[in-house]
Amino acid sequence: MCGRFSVAAPKKELADYFNVEAFQEAFLPRYNAAPSQNLPVMIYDGKKILTLMRWGLIPHWANDPGLGSRMINARAETLDIKPSFKGCLDRKRCLIPADGFYEWRKDGSHRTPYRFIMKNRPLFSMAGLWDTWNTSDGLIVYSFTIITTRANLMMSFVHDRMPVILPRESEALWLEDERLPLKDRLNLLQPVADGDMSCYPVSTKLNSPLYDDPSLIDPVGNAPDFLNSL
């Protein structure tokens, strides 16, 4: 699962990382990006465009936009068979910029939030899908979902799922390459290597999306030694 992440890089840094050809909105730093919020997403429509979309995919055929609240994530293993996602695999793939993501470790009734970052990549991309939905008064809602896969060893300490973090060299394949066979496209959606990640516990203020400030990415302790030695 992926239910929170951070993307606090300035606009120029995002532009340089993605070699962006068009911005459609201005972006504010997000330290506690949460479902239902409008967040930066990279799409490809003949050129790369960085735009804002609502987190929680609303399929174009949905009768109720509330469906999006249950579709913040999509399992990589069933993308090609779930009606909500199958149609997006062909031409509505996206990248979700991030500099970290969060997950909660359960210990009895206590839940500790952990932040996961990439060791040598201050920015990275999570694989996603997007769609459009028309309101009754003719407005178009753009929304997205983050693709998840099985947890690697580090992540399994906290949760059994994790977002698909694409290698740098796979980002363009996922986003732009229409000729890539479906099987090869799905094979891109693998867990990131344990050695590429590190993690640490953060403040429980993260529990509420009302909090969104730089203190949320500060460590409040250390992860067990064995995790960061993987």
Contacts in CASP RR format, 6 or more apart in sequence:
PFRMAT RR
TARGET T0000
AUTHOR 0000-0000-0000
METHOD contacts of the structure
MODEL  1
MCGRFSVAAPKKELADYFNVEAFQEAFLPRYNAAPSQNLPVMIYDGKKIL
TLMRWGLIPHWANDPGLGSRMINARAETLDIKPSFKGCLDRKRCLIPADG
FYEWRKDGSHRTPYRFIMKNRPLFSMAGLWDTWNTSDGLIVYSFTIITTR
ANLMMSFVHDRMPVILPRESEALWLEDERLPLKDRLNLLQPVADGDMSCY
PVSTKLNSPLYDDPSLIDPVGNAPDFLNSL
1 73 0 8 1.000
1 103 0 8 1.000
1 148 0 8 1.000
1 159 0 8 1.000
1 161 0 8 1.000
1 162 0 8 1.000
2 72 0 8 1.000
2 73 0 8 1.000
2 101 0 8 1.000
2 103 0 8 1.000
2 126 0 8 1.000
2 146 0 8 1.000
2 148 0 8 1.000
2 161 0 8 1.000
2 162 0 8 1.000
2 163 0 8 1.000
3 34 0 8 1.000
3 35 0 8 1.000
3 72 0 8 1.000
3 73 0 8 1.000
3 101 0 8 1.000
3 102 0 8 1.000
3 103 0 8 1.000
3 146 0 8 1.000
4 32 0 8 1.000
4 33 0 8 1.000
4 34 0 8 1.000
4 101 0 8 1.000
4 102 0 8 1.000
4 103 0 8 1.000
4 113 0 8 1.000
4 206 0 8 1.000
4 209 0 8 1.000
5 33 0 8 1.000
5 96 0 8 1.000
5 98 0 8 1.000
5 100 0 8 1.000
5 101 0 8 1.000
5 102 0 8 1.000
5 126 0 8 1.000
5 163 0 8 1.000
6 30 0 8 1.000
6 31 0 8 1.000
6 32 0 8 1.000
6 33 0 8 1.000
6 98 0 8 1.000
6 99 0 8 1.000
6 100 0 8 1.000
6 101 0 8 1.000
6 102 0 8 1.000
6 115 0 8 1.000
6 216 0 8 1.000
6 217 0 8 1.000
7 27 0 8 1.000
7 29 0 8 1.000
7 30 0 8 1.000
7 33 0 8 1.000
7 39 0 8 1.000
7 40 0 8 1.000
7 96 0 8 1.000
7 97 0 8 1.000
7 98 0 8 1.000
7 99 0 8 1.000
7 100 0 8 1.000
8 29 0 8 1.000
8 30 0 8 1.000
8 31 0 8 1.000
8 99 0 8 1.000
8 214 0 8 1.000
8 217 0 8 1.000
9 17 0 8 1.000
9 29 0 8 1.000
9 97 0 8 1.000
9 99 0 8 1.000
9 122 0 8 1.000
9 123 0 8 1.000
10 29 0 8 1.000
11 23 0 8 1.000
11 26 0 8 1.000
11 27 0 8 1.000
13 123 0 8 1.000
14 20 0 8 1.000
14 27 0 8 1.000
14 40 0 8 1.000
14 50 0 8 1.000
14 97 0 8 1.000
14 123 0 8 1.000
15 23 0 8 1.000
15 50 0 8 1.000
17 97 0 8 1.000
17 123 0 8 1.000
18 42 0 8 1.000
18 48 0 8 1.000
18 50 0 8 1.000
18 95 0 8 1.000
18 97 0 8 1.000
19 48 0 8 1.000
20 42 0 8 1.000
20 48 0 8 1.000
20 49 0 8 1.000
20 50 0 8 1.000
21 47 0 8 1.000
21 48 0 8 1.000
21 49 0 8 1.000
22 47 0 8 1.000
22 48 0 8 1.000
22 49 0 8 1.000
22 50 0 8 1.000
23 49 0 8 1.000
23 50 0 8 1.000
23 51 0 8 1.000
24 49 0 8 1.000
24 50 0 8 1.000
24 51 0 8 1.000
24 52 0 8 1.000
25 40 0 8 1.000
25 51 0 8 1.000
25 52 0 8 1.000
27 40 0 8 1.000
27 50 0 8 1.000
27 52 0 8 1.000
29 214 0 8 1.000
30 37 0 8 1.000
30 39 0 8 1.000
30 212 0 8 1.000
31 212 0 8 1.000
31 213 0 8 1.000
31 214 0 8 1.000
31 216 0 8 1.000
31 217 0 8 1.000
32 206 0 8 1.000
32 209 0 8 1.000
32 211 0 8 1.000
32 212 0 8 1.000
32 216 0 8 1.000
33 39 0 8 1.000
33 55 0 8 1.000
33 98 0 8 1.000
34 55 0 8 1.000
34 209 0 8 1.000
35 55 0 8 1.000
35 56 0 8 1.000
35 69 0 8 1.000
35 72 0 8 1.000
36 54 0 8 1.000
36 55 0 8 1.000
36 56 0 8 1.000
36 69 0 8 1.000
37 54 0 8 1.000
37 55 0 8 1.000
37 209 0 8 1.000
38 52 0 8 1.000
38 53 0 8 1.000
38 54 0 8 1.000
38 55 0 8 1.000
39 52 0 8 1.000
39 53 0 8 1.000
39 54 0 8 1.000
39 55 0 8 1.000
39 96 0 8 1.000
39 144 0 8 1.000
40 50 0 8 1.000
40 51 0 8 1.000
40 52 0 8 1.000
40 96 0 8 1.000
40 97 0 8 1.000
41 50 0 8 1.000
41 51 0 8 1.000
41 52 0 8 1.000
41 53 0 8 1.000
41 94 0 8 1.000
41 95 0 8 1.000
41 96 0 8 1.000
41 97 0 8 1.000
41 130 0 8 1.000
41 142 0 8 1.000
41 144 0 8 1.000
42 48 0 8 1.000
42 49 0 8 1.000
42 50 0 8 1.000
42 94 0 8 1.000
42 95 0 8 1.000
42 96 0 8 1.000
42 97 0 8 1.000
42 125 0 8 1.000
42 175 0 8 1.000
43 49 0 8 1.000
43 51 0 8 1.000
43 92 0 8 1.000
43 94 0 8 1.000
43 130 0 8 1.000
43 175 0 8 1.000
44 93 0 8 1.000
44 175 0 8 1.000
44 176 0 8 1.000
48 175 0 8 1.000
48 176 0 8 1.000
50 97 0 8 1.000
51 142 0 8 1.000
52 142 0 8 1.000
53 94 0 8 1.000
53 130 0 8 1.000
53 142 0 8 1.000
53 143 0 8 1.000
53 144 0 8 1.000
54 141 0 8 1.000
54 142 0 8 1.000
54 143 0 8 1.000
54 144 0 8 1.000
55 72 0 8 1.000
55 143 0 8 1.000
55 144 0 8 1.000
55 145 0 8 1.000
55 146 0 8 1.000
56 68 0 8 1.000
56 69 0 8 1.000
56 71 0 8 1.000
56 72 0 8 1.000
56 143 0 8 1.000
56 144 0 8 1.000
56 145 0 8 1.000
57 68 0 8 1.000
57 71 0 8 1.000
57 72 0 8 1.000
57 74 0 8 1.000
57 84 0 8 1.000
57 85 0 8 1.000
57 88 0 8 1.000
57 129 0 8 1.000
57 130 0 8 1.000
57 131 0 8 1.000
57 143 0 8 1.000
57 144 0 8 1.000
57 145 0 8 1.000
58 65 0 8 1.000
58 66 0 8 1.000
58 67 0 8 1.000
58 68 0 8 1.000
58 71 0 8 1.000
58 131 0 8 1.000
58 133 0 8 1.000
58 141 0 8 1.000
58 143 0 8 1.000
59 67 0 8 1.000
59 71 0 8 1.000
59 83 0 8 1.000
59 84 0 8 1.000
59 131 0 8 1.000
59 133 0 8 1.000
60 131 0 8 1.000
60 132 0 8 1.000
60 133 0 8 1.000
60 134 0 8 1.000
62 68 0 8 1.000
62 133 0 8 1.000
65 133 0 8 1.000
65 135 0 8 1.000
65 141 0 8 1.000
68 143 0 8 1.000
71 84 0 8 1.000
71 145 0 8 1.000
72 145 0 8 1.000
72 146 0 8 1.000
73 145 0 8 1.000
73 146 0 8 1.000
73 147 0 8 1.000
73 148 0 8 1.000
73 161 0 8 1.000
73 163 0 8 1.000
74 82 0 8 1.000
74 84 0 8 1.000
74 85 0 8 1.000
74 128 0 8 1.000
74 129 0 8 1.000
74 145 0 8 1.000
74 146 0 8 1.000
74 147 0 8 1.000
74 148 0 8 1.000
75 82 0 8 1.000
75 147 0 8 1.000
75 148 0 8 1.000
75 149 0 8 1.000
75 161 0 8 1.000
76 127 0 8 1.000
76 147 0 8 1.000
76 148 0 8 1.000
76 149 0 8 1.000
76 164 0 8 1.000
76 186 0 8 1.000
76 189 0 8 1.000
77 149 0 8 1.000
78 85 0 8 1.000
79 85 0 8 1.000
79 86 0 8 1.000
79 89 0 8 1.000
79 129 0 8 1.000
79 147 0 8 1.000
79 186 0 8 1.000
79 189 0 8 1.000
80 86 0 8 1.000
80 89 0 8 1.000
80 182 0 8 1.000
80 186 0 8 1.000
85 129 0 8 1.000
85 145 0 8 1.000
88 129 0 8 1.000
88 130 0 8 1.000
88 131 0 8 1.000
89 129 0 8 1.000
89 182 0 8 1.000
89 185 0 8 1.000
90 178 0 8 1.000
91 178 0 8 1.000
92 129 0 8 1.000
92 130 0 8 1.000
92 131 0 8 1.000
93 127 0 8 1.000
93 128 0 8 1.000
93 129 0 8 1.000
93 130 0 8 1.000
93 174 0 8 1.000
93 175 0 8 1.000
94 127 0 8 1.000
94 128 0 8 1.000
94 129 0 8 1.000
94 130 0 8 1.000
94 144 0 8 1.000
94 175 0 8 1.000
95 125 0 8 1.000
95 126 0 8 1.000
95 127 0 8 1.000
95 128 0 8 1.000
95 166 0 8 1.000
95 171 0 8 1.000
95 174 0 8 1.000
95 175 0 8 1.000
96 125 0 8 1.000
96 126 0 8 1.000
96 127 0 8 1.000
96 128 0 8 1.000
96 144 0 8 1.000
96 146 0 8 1.000
97 123 0 8 1.000
97 124 0 8 1.000
97 125 0 8 1.000
98 123 0 8 1.000
98 124 0 8 1.000
98 125 0 8 1.000
98 126 0 8 1.000
99 117 0 8 1.000
99 122 0 8 1.000
99 123 0 8 1.000
99 124 0 8 1.000
100 115 0 8 1.000
100 116 0 8 1.000
100 117 0 8 1.000
100 118 0 8 1.000
100 124 0 8 1.000
100 217 0 8 1.000
101 115 0 8 1.000
101 116 0 8 1.000
101 126 0 8 1.000
101 163 0 8 1.000
102 113 0 8 1.000
102 114 0 8 1.000
102 115 0 8 1.000
102 116 0 8 1.000
102 202 0 8 1.000
102 206 0 8 1.000
103 113 0 8 1.000
103 114 0 8 1.000
103 116 0 8 1.000
103 155 0 8 1.000
103 158 0 8 1.000
103 159 0 8 1.000
103 162 0 8 1.000
104 111 0 8 1.000
104 112 0 8 1.000
104 113 0 8 1.000
104 114 0 8 1.000
104 158 0 8 1.000
104 159 0 8 1.000
105 111 0 8 1.000
105 112 0 8 1.000
105 114 0 8 1.000
105 157 0 8 1.000
105 158 0 8 1.000
105 159 0 8 1.000
111 204 0 8 1.000
111 207 0 8 1.000
112 201 0 8 1.000
112 204 0 8 1.000
113 201 0 8 1.000
113 202 0 8 1.000
113 203 0 8 1.000
113 204 0 8 1.000
113 206 0 8 1.000
113 207 0 8 1.000
114 158 0 8 1.000
114 199 0 8 1.000
114 200 0 8 1.000
114 201 0 8 1.000
114 202 0 8 1.000
114 223 0 8 1.000
115 199 0 8 1.000
115 200 0 8 1.000
115 201 0 8 1.000
115 202 0 8 1.000
115 217 0 8 1.000
115 219 0 8 1.000
116 154 0 8 1.000
116 155 0 8 1.000
116 162 0 8 1.000
116 197 0 8 1.000
116 198 0 8 1.000
116 199 0 8 1.000
117 197 0 8 1.000
117 198 0 8 1.000
117 199 0 8 1.000
118 124 0 8 1.000
118 165 0 8 1.000
118 192 0 8 1.000
118 196 0 8 1.000
118 197 0 8 1.000
119 195 0 8 1.000
119 196 0 8 1.000
119 197 0 8 1.000
119 198 0 8 1.000
120 196 0 8 1.000
121 168 0 8 1.000
121 196 0 8 1.000
124 165 0 8 1.000
124 166 0 8 1.000
125 165 0 8 1.000
125 166 0 8 1.000
125 171 0 8 1.000
126 146 0 8 1.000
126 147 0 8 1.000
126 163 0 8 1.000
126 164 0 8 1.000
126 165 0 8 1.000
126 166 0 8 1.000
127 146 0 8 1.000
127 147 0 8 1.000
127 163 0 8 1.000
127 164 0 8 1.000
127 165 0 8 1.000
127 166 0 8 1.000
127 174 0 8 1.000
127 188 0 8 1.000
127 189 0 8 1.000
128 144 0 8 1.000
128 145 0 8 1.000
128 146 0 8 1.000
128 147 0 8 1.000
128 164 0 8 1.000
129 144 0 8 1.000
129 145 0 8 1.000
129 147 0 8 1.000
130 142 0 8 1.000
130 143 0 8 1.000
130 144 0 8 1.000
130 145 0 8 1.000
131 142 0 8 1.000
131 143 0 8 1.000
131 144 0 8 1.000
132 140 0 8 1.000
132 141 0 8 1.000
132 142 0 8 1.000
132 143 0 8 1.000
133 140 0 8 1.000
133 141 0 8 1.000
133 143 0 8 1.000
134 140 0 8 1.000
134 141 0 8 1.000
135 141 0 8 1.000
146 163 0 8 1.000
146 164 0 8 1.000
147 163 0 8 1.000
147 164 0 8 1.000
147 189 0 8 1.000
148 161 0 8 1.000
148 162 0 8 1.000
148 163 0 8 1.000
148 164 0 8 1.000
149 161 0 8 1.000
149 162 0 8 1.000
149 163 0 8 1.000
149 164 0 8 1.000
149 189 0 8 1.000
149 190 0 8 1.000
149 191 0 8 1.000
150 160 0 8 1.000
150 161 0 8 1.000
150 162 0 8 1.000
150 191 0 8 1.000
151 158 0 8 1.000
151 159 0 8 1.000
151 160 0 8 1.000
151 161 0 8 1.000
151 162 0 8 1.000
151 191 0 8 1.000
152 162 0 8 1.000
152 191 0 8 1.000
152 192 0 8 1.000
152 193 0 8 1.000
152 194 0 8 1.000
152 197 0 8 1.000
153 194 0 8 1.000
153 230 0 8 1.000
154 194 0 8 1.000
154 195 0 8 1.000
154 197 0 8 1.000
154 199 0 8 1.000
154 227 0 8 1.000
154 230 0 8 1.000
155 161 0 8 1.000
155 162 0 8 1.000
155 191 0 8 1.000
155 197 0 8 1.000
157 224 0 8 1.000
157 227 0 8 1.000
158 199 0 8 1.000
162 191 0 8 1.000
162 192 0 8 1.000
164 188 0 8 1.000
164 189 0 8 1.000
164 190 0 8 1.000
164 191 0 8 1.000
165 192 0 8 1.000
166 174 0 8 1.000
166 188 0 8 1.000
167 192 0 8 1.000
170 188 0 8 1.000
173 180 0 8 1.000
173 185 0 8 1.000
173 188 0 8 1.000
174 185 0 8 1.000
174 188 0 8 1.000
177 185 0 8 1.000
194 230 0 8 1.000
195 230 0 8 1.000
198 223 0 8 1.000
198 227 0 8 1.000
198 228 0 8 1.000
199 223 0 8 1.000
199 227 0 8 1.000
199 228 0 8 1.000
200 219 0 8 1.000
200 221 0 8 1.000
200 222 0 8 1.000
200 223 0 8 1.000
201 219 0 8 1.000
201 220 0 8 1.000
201 221 0 8 1.000
201 222 0 8 1.000
201 223 0 8 1.000
202 216 0 8 1.000
202 217 0 8 1.000
202 218 0 8 1.000
202 219 0 8 1.000
202 220 0 8 1.000
203 215 0 8 1.000
203 216 0 8 1.000
203 218 0 8 1.000
203 220 0 8 1.000
205 211 0 8 1.000
205 215 0 8 1.000
205 216 0 8 1.000
206 216 0 8 1.000
END
